């Protein structure tokens, strides 16, 4: 199963992000959606699991949860906007993947057997950080994440 992972769109859904996500089985948006138009556009590609971020304060975002726990292909995934707000040990809760956003810094690391994935920001460029999305591949063998820069320079 291929999961497209996107975050921090801040109201801007780039054509390049849509192209990179085309063909995935699911999409996870890790917050700071920024506009009520973003999630319906992503839903045209695949079913979406989304959480709200700190900029999602308007009434349209009231129905979006602050966190999500989902399972695909036998892998438990926890989604939270700011990794620093994670108030429990995912490994002890049986979580194999934690997806977050907020920092705009793309990153993949494994700590105590838990894969932490921040897809970076797919919206407006912040500082000199790249504009990125991620693909998470899940199967019986495990979870593998790949970051993709969608806008150069």
Long-range contacts (C-beta under 8 A, 24 or more apart in sequence): 1-25, 1-26, 1-72, 1-73, 1-137, 1-138, 1-139, 2-26, 2-135, 2-136, 2-137, 2-138, 3-27, 3-28, 3-72, 3-135, 3-136, 3-137, 3-138, 4-28, 4-45, 4-46, 4-133, 4-134, 4-135, 4-136, 5-30, 5-99, 5-117, 5-119, 5-133, 5-134, 5-135, 5-136, 5-145, 6-30, 6-42, 6-119, 6-122, 6-133, 6-134, 7-31, 7-32, 7-53, 7-81, 7-100, 7-101, 7-102, 7-118, 7-119, 7-120, 7-121, 7-122, 8-32, 8-53, 8-101, 8-102, 8-104, 8-120, 8-121, 8-122, 8-123, 9-33, 9-34, 9-35, 9-38, 9-121, 9-122, 9-123, 10-34, 10-55, 10-121, 10-123, 10-124, 11-35, 11-37, 11-38, 11-123, 12-122, 12-123, 12-124, 13-37, 13-38, 13-41, 13-42, 13-122, 14-122, 14-123, 14-131, 14-150, 14-151, 16-131, 16-150, 16-151, 17-122, 17-133, 17-150, 18-45, 19-150, 20-133, 20-135, 20-148, 20-150, 21-45, 21-46, 21-133, 24-135, 26-72, 28-68, 28-70, 28-77, 28-79, 28-99, 28-136, 30-79, 30-80, 30-81, 30-99, 30-100, 30-101, 30-102, 30-118, 30-119, 31-56, 31-81, 31-101, 31-102, 32-56, 32-81, 32-101, 32-102, 32-123, 33-61, 33-64, 34-123, 36-60, 36-61, 49-79, 51-79, 51-80, 51-81, 52-81, 53-81, 53-82, 53-101, 53-102, 54-81, 54-82, 54-102, 69-95, 72-138, 73-138, 73-139, 73-140, 74-140, 75-138, 75-143, 83-116, 83-118, 90-114, 96-143, 97-136, 97-143, 99-136, 104-129, 105-129, 106-130, 106-132, 106-134, 106-147, 107-147, 108-134, 108-145, 108-147, 115-143, 115-145, 117-145, 119-147, 120-147, 122-150, 125-151
